[in-house]
Amino acid sequence: MSVKIGKRVVQEDVLRSIIFYSFIYLATFLALSLVFAMVSINDPRVDLLVVTSGIASCMGGVGPFFGIIAFDWSQISSLGKLIGFFAMYLGRLELMPIFLLFLPELWKK
């Protein structure tokens, strides 16, 4: 099966790269959301909407936040803020360069 944009056929390796990046982004989003939810489990004001909007906004570098973090993160624990910082760091520098830092094959000797 081929994908066309306009009259041009998109190459299979390009499609694989897009799917791979999308999977990595979604897996990172889900992992960070799970960790943020686990850290905030004792706070009844932190629900699924707060967790997902917080991580999505941090990773995407855009608003809006919902719930108790709509205006600021002052009511979130320090560990929750650290997770938000890490999500923002990944979003600002893009995922692939950060993950490539952990591959020893790419390090120069």
C-alpha positions, 0 to 999 in steps of 0.5 A: 500500500502506498501513500500519496501526497498530491501526486507524489508517492511517499517512500516507505523509509520516510513512512517508517521514520514518521511512524517510529518518531510518532511511537517514541513521542507517544510512548514518552508521553505515556511514560511521563504521564504515568510517572507524574500520576504516580507521584501525585497519587496522594493529591485528590485534585490531580486527575487524569485531565491535569496529568495529561494536559500538564505533560502534553503542554510541557512536551509540546511547549504550548498551553493550555494546562487544566485543573490545579496547574491552569495558572501555576505549578505551585500546588504540585510536589517538587518531584512532580515539578521535576517530571514537568521540567524533564518533559519540557526539556525533552520537548524543547530539545526534541526527543531523538537527539536526547535519546541518541546521547545514550547510544554508545555507538555514536560517541567518538573515541 
